[in-house]
């Protein structure tokens, strides 16, 4: 009789889903607050376009930086640093008192948010056999659409009650809630005490490398190039939607 396989890997992909949802929630806020911020800071369309452009440029640079960075330090610490970085940057928008202040905040947000997809894809590679990786990637990537749906509901409500500064603070703070759960819940399979032997063997059933090799080194191509292909079209589409 076969032993129960276990489902802990799906807990991990649920964490990736929520991180991606938060990622897209945070980047939507400035677009949803555009009418309010235009009046507050007398923005022109050129001012707003610069704010959008610096985020996109920082995001592209951040993908390259975080891909290598996460390969070096691992998914647990790499993901933690990324979400701390982007959550602080998201909350930092509330401190901006000029267009330049928003530009600096968007640069920080772009650099930090770029860590999400390299970390998530590397996590999938660590936690799923090859035959399930496409499904796992599809599940966490759907968080991008959920974030884009939640933001237009959540942000105007916060704006109406607490003001635009709190919209940035509250949405940015959500990342720290996720961080606590991630830090308590996540370890690579070789170090995860809650993972059954049957599920551990299943995860590595079609790997060409050993679990120890997976724990000790990363895959730069998998960690950098694939997230660029996954994310880049979405960035342009999301900001085009926000600007119109």
N, C-alpha and C positions, 0 to 999 in steps of 0.2 A: 504493500500500500504506500502510495506516494505521500511524503510529508507536505503539509501546507506550505505554499511557496512564500507567502508574506507579501505585503503591499507597502512597505515603508518607502520605497522609491517614489510612490505616487504622492506621499506627503511632501517629499522634496520638490516634486514638480509643481505642487500647489504653492509652495513658497516662491518658486520662480514666477509663477503666474501673478501672484500678488505684488511681487517686486516690480514686474513689468507694468502692471496696472498703475502703481504709484509713480513709476517713471513717466508714463504718459499723462497722468493726472497733473504732475508738477509742471510739465512743459506747456500745458494748455492754459494755465492760469493767466498769463500776461495777455494772451490773445482775447480771452473772455472779458478781461478788464479793460481792454483797449478804449472803449468809449469813455469810461470814467477817467482813465489815466491821460487820455488826450486833453480832456478839460483841465485836469489837475496840473499838468506839466506843459500845456500848450504844444503838444507834439504835432509835427507835420507828418505827412506820409513818408517823407525822407527819413525823419527821425525814427519812425517805427520800423521802416525797412532795414535800417542799420542795426536795430535791436534784434531783428529776426536773423539778419546775416551773420552777426557775430556768434550767435548760438550755433548756427549750422557749421560755421568754420571751426569753432571750438570742439564741437561734437566730432567732426571728422578727424581732427588732430587727436582728440581723446581716445578714439577707437584704436589708433595705432599705439598710443602710450599704454592704455589699459590692457590691450591684448598681450603684450610682452610682460607687463607688470604682474598680471594674474598668473601667467605661466610660471613666473619666478616664485611668487609667494603663496600661491594656492587659492582655491576658490573661497574658502571660509573667510580668510582675512581680506582677500582682494575684494570680494563682494561687500564686506563690512565697510571697508575704506571708501568704496565707490558711493554707497548709499549715505554714509555720513557726509561726504563731500557734497553730493548733490542736494541733500536735504538742508544742510546749512546754507548753501547757495540759494535754494528756493526760499527759505525764510529770510535771507538777506535782502531780497527784493523789498521787503517792508521798510528797510532802513534807507532806501534810495530817496534822494531829494532832488535829483536832476536826471536828465537823459543819460548823462555819463554814468551815473550811479547804476541805472538799469543795465547799461551796456556791460559794466563790470560784473553785475550779478548774473547776466545771461552767459557771459564767458565761463564763469564758475559752474553754472548749471550744465552747460554743454559739455565741459570737460568731465564733470562727475557722472552725468547720465550716460556717457559713452561707455562706462564700465559695466552697465547692465547686461548687454548682449554677449560680450566676450565671457563674462562670468557665468551667465546662464547656460550658454552652449557648452562650456567646459564642464559645468556641473552635470549636464545631461550625458556627456561622454563618460563621466566617472560613474554615474548611477544607473545607466540603462544599457542593455545589450544593443547591438547595432540594429536588430530587427524592431526595436521599439523607439529608437531615437527620433525618427520623423514624427511619430505621434506625440512624444513628449515635447518636442520643439513646437509643434502646432498648438499644444495646450498652453504652454507658457506664453507663446507669441500672441495668443488671442487676448492676453491681458492688455495689449496696446489698444485694441478696440474698446475694451471695457473701460479703460481709463479715459478714452475720448468721449465715452457716453456718460460716465459719472461726473466728469468735470463740469459740463454745462448745467447739471442739476445742483451740484454742491457749491460751486463758486458764486453764482448769483445769490443763493440763499445766504451765504456768509457775508457777502457784500452788503446785502440789504439790512442785515441786523448789526453787523460789527464793523463794517468798513473795509476798504480794499487792502489795508495793511494786514488785517487778520486773515483775509483770504490766502495770502502768501504764507503766513505763519502756521495756520491750521493744516493746510495741505502739505507743507514741508515737514511738519511734525509727525505726520503719519508714517514717514519713513523710519523714524526712531522706534515706533511700535513694532514694525516689521523687523528691525535690527535685533531687538531683544529676543523675539521668537526664533530668528535665524541663528543667533549665537547659541541659544539653548539647544536647538533641534539638530543643527547641521554638523556632520563630520563626514569625511570621505568614507566610503564603505569599509575600507580596511581598519578604520578606527571607530566605527559606529557600533556601540554595544547593543543597540536596540535592533540591529539587523540580524535576521535569522541566517543560519548557515546555508539553508536551501536557497534563500533569496540572494545571498552573496554569490553563491555558485552560479545561479541563473544570470545575474548581472554580468559576470565575467565568462559566460559560456561560449561566446563567439569573439572574444578579444584576442588580438594577435600578440598583445603584451601581457605581462603578468601584473597582478594587483600591486605588487611592490614597485614595479616600474611606473605604473600609473600614479602612485602616490608620490614618487620622487621627481617626475619630470612631466612637462606639459607638451602640447602640440601647437606650436606657434601658428601654423597655417589654419588649423581648426579654430584657434582662439582669436584670430584677427580677420581673416578674409571673409569667413561666412557671416559674421555679424554685420560687416559692411554691406554685403549683398542683401541681408535681411532688413537692415534698418534704413539705408539711405533713401529709398523711394518714399518710405513713410514720413520721413522728416519733412521733405518738401511738400508732400500732400497735406500734412497736418497744418503746417504754417500757412500754406496758401488758403486753406479753409478758414483759419483764424483771422487772416487779414482781410477777408471779404465777407 
